[in-house]
Amino acid sequence: MGGDFNAAPAPAIDRKSGALGARLTASPQDAMLARFIHDAQLLDIWRLHHPGDHDFSFYSHPHSSYSRIDLFLLPTRTIPLTTRSAIGSISWSDHAPVSVWVKLPGTRSGWSWRLNSSILQSAAVLEEVSAHLNRYFEENDLDDIGPDSLWLAHKAVIRGHLIQIGSRLKRERMSLLVELQERLADREAAHKSSHSQADFDALTTVRRELRSALLTDVARSLAWTRRTFYEYSNKAHTMLARKLRNQTRSKLVTSAHTSQGSITTIPSEVNQIFTAYFKKLYNHSPDHSLRNPEHVREVQEFLATWKGPELPPLLLEGWGQKSQKPRWLQ
């Protein structure tokens, strides 16, 4: 499990106050968290990977204090699958991202390229694409090449150029983000040590630059979301399939009580328990059949004394015959 626990597992090393100049003592929430980790036999994966480091994931502006309250708590059996963990920089909010790298067995799924239409909003990119198109048609619009082949081939050529342009822009953007994150980490480390106003102002400036750089990714994600909802919101497509799949999962029965009182999660045993239950529910009278003379006698005695509604004589005459008792009641 992971999240903001609002408590530090080891306050002596996971909390630091600039106002007091010393690390804070344990609070009741810290004691409850430590007891929960011990009782549930969980491990603080970041502390396991960084036993001698002092880093923090939350900064409280009112108290001018740092603390490490954002945690990943994992059971011991998953430790071999975790390769590393890290605490990022505080950029968007008061909390820093905490990352865990997990190595899972399996193969990588297939990948298909799709045009990132946001790159076409750049005038420089449009000019570069136009130059590639003009050069392609100038070099390949020959007499021995048919118009169909010329047109179909140009799609593959321009797609290759667009992939190249997109990769170059991505490298430039990632390089800028890495540079800003490194500067942010340096400023954070300086402020964690000094708690000076000058270091805090420098930290705020770098955070503002990083947020501005990340707005491009946010705008692209919003554009993709709007386009997806516009194309598939009223169609039987992926969005509807995901919605129905989530509803099916919410109704899935994953466990059941056995006759011994224990709980089983094995699907075949859960199925057998439900089958036996409904067989017993709908077969509550297994001896009620025409082959049981005692049952037939009880039904005859009940019908002989039952005073229910009867058809009037006029309707009986309309049938042309009187009503007869069923053969099995005679």
Secondary structure, DSSP 8 states (H G I E B T S, - for coil): -EEE-SS-SSHHHHEEETTTSS-----HHHHHHHHHHHHHTEEEHHHHH-TT----SEEETTTTEEE--EEEEEEGGGGGGEEEEEE----SSSB--EEEEE---S----------GGGGGSHHHHHHHHHHHHHHHHHH--TTS-HHHHHHHHHHHHHHHHHHHHHHHHHHHHHHHHHHHHHHHHHHHHHHHH--HHHHHHHHHHHHHHHHHHHHHHHHHHHHHHHHHHHHTTSSSHHHHHHHHHHHHHT----EE-TTS-EE--HHHHHHHHHHHHHHHH-S-TT-STT-HHHHHHHHHHHHH-------HHHHHHHTS-----GGG-
